Amino acid sequence: MANSDLFIILLAGIIHATLQLGVGTLLLLYHASLGKHVRRKTRELVTNYILGNAFLTLVALPAVAFFIGVIFQGQMNAGMLTIAVGVLVALAISVWAFYYRFGKSTELWLPKSIAKFINSRAQITESKTEAFSLGMLACFAEAPFTFMLIIVSANSVVALPLELQILMIFVYVILSILPLLILRVAVRKGETVVDIQKWRLRNKKFLRIVSGIGFFILALFLLAFKVIGAI
């Protein structure tokens, strides 16, 4: 079963990476900072934003794994996993239906008050601590779509040997922030925030489809190997 657990963690991390709130907030931070600071200051803010985003995931995943191990004395039972499958299917439908708002923009599902707050924080962030906190905030705001990914990944982490547990936790975190790292490198090599935003706009339907299919495949895999396979 170790191979199936590894696949679940990897797939969940990839799905996490396809979600766009972290990227969108980072672009806002870039846009505001490049107009106010020298590039070195902007790079420091961006680095701390990414670290804040990664930190919350790095804390959440082992914490959830610990609680699963304590409560279930190992992995979750078939009943709880069936609920997880249902939630993943619902998330797949949600991504297809309303993750992106309709129209020619990359606005996401967030309530306008929360989106406005995140936008304002991105525009006025001046210190490394504020950037780190902004990264955590963006990660937390995406929780309605990522928390189930964390749960099923944590459930698979519990089943692995200790050395693999540590490795796969870090692999998941790196996968989850990979788009942020790629964006940082792209801007440093000359891509503009406007160009990246245009790419997101052109490809938002593709990203929505990929995310939704990812949630659905994860649900099917969980059903086949963790629910039916446990019966």
Residue pairs with C-beta under 8 A, 6 or more apart in sequence:
1 159
1 225
1 229
2 159
2 160
2 164
4 156
4 221
4 225
4 226
4 229
5 156
5 157
5 159
5 160
6 156
6 160
6 164
6 168
7 221
8 152
8 153
8 155
8 156
8 218
8 221
8 222
8 225
8 226
9 153
9 156
9 157
9 168
9 171
9 172
10 171
10 172
10 175
11 214
11 217
11 218
11 221
12 149
12 150
12 152
12 153
12 172
12 218
13 149
13 153
13 171
13 172
13 173
13 174
13 175
13 176
14 175
14 214
15 149
15 211
15 214
15 215
15 218
16 57
16 146
16 149
16 172
16 175
16 176
17 175
17 176
17 177
17 178
17 179
18 179
18 207
18 210
18 211
18 214
19 99
19 142
19 145
19 146
19 211
20 100
20 106
20 108
20 200
20 204
20 207
21 108
21 110
21 138
21 141
21 142
22 53
22 135
22 138
22 139
22 142
22 177
22 179
22 180
23 179
23 180
23 183
23 200
24 106
24 108
24 200
25 49
25 118
25 122
25 134
25 138
26 46
26 49
26 50
26 138
26 180
26 183
26 184
27 183
27 193
27 196
27 197
27 200
28 118
28 119
28 122
28 123
29 45
29 46
29 49
29 122
29 125
29 131
29 134
30 42
30 46
30 187
30 193
31 193
32 122
32 123
32 124
32 125
33 41
33 42
33 45
33 46
33 125
34 42
34 193
37 45
43 184
43 188
44 128
44 131
45 125
45 127
45 128
45 131
46 131
46 184
47 131
47 184
48 128
48 129
48 131
48 132
48 135
49 125
49 131
49 132
49 134
49 135
49 138
49 180
50 135
50 177
50 180
50 181
50 184
51 132
51 135
52 131
52 132
52 133
52 134
52 135
52 136
52 137
52 139
53 135
53 136
53 138
53 139
53 176
53 177
53 180
54 135
54 173
54 176
54 177
55 132
55 135
55 136
56 135
56 136
56 139
56 140
57 139
57 146
57 150
57 172
57 173
57 176
57 177
58 169
58 170
58 173
60 150
61 150
61 153
61 154
61 157
61 169
61 172
61 173
62 154
62 157
62 169
64 150
64 151
64 154
65 154
65 155
65 157
65 158
65 165
65 169
68 75
68 76
68 151
68 154
68 155
68 158
69 158
72 80
74 158
74 159
75 155
75 156
75 158
75 159
75 226
76 84
76 155
78 226
78 227
78 230
78 231
81 155
81 222
81 226
81 227
81 230
82 223
82 227
84 148
84 151
84 152
84 155
84 222
85 219
85 222
85 223
85 227
86 219
87 148
88 148
88 152
88 215
88 216
88 218
88 219
88 222
89 215
89 216
89 219
91 145
91 148
91 215
92 212
92 213
92 214
92 215
92 216
92 219
93 212
94 109
94 145
95 145
95 208
95 211
95 212
95 215
96 208
96 209
96 212
98 109
99 108
99 109
99 145
99 208
99 211
100 106
100 107
100 108
100 109
100 204
100 208
101 107
101 108
101 109
104 201
105 201
106 197
106 200
106 201
106 204
107 115
108 115
110 118
110 141
114 141
118 134
118 137
118 138
118 141
121 130
121 134
121 137
122 134
125 131
125 134
139 146
146 176
149 218
152 218
152 222
153 168
153 172
155 226
156 168
157 165
157 168
157 169
158 165
160 168
183 196
186 196
187 193
187 196
200 207
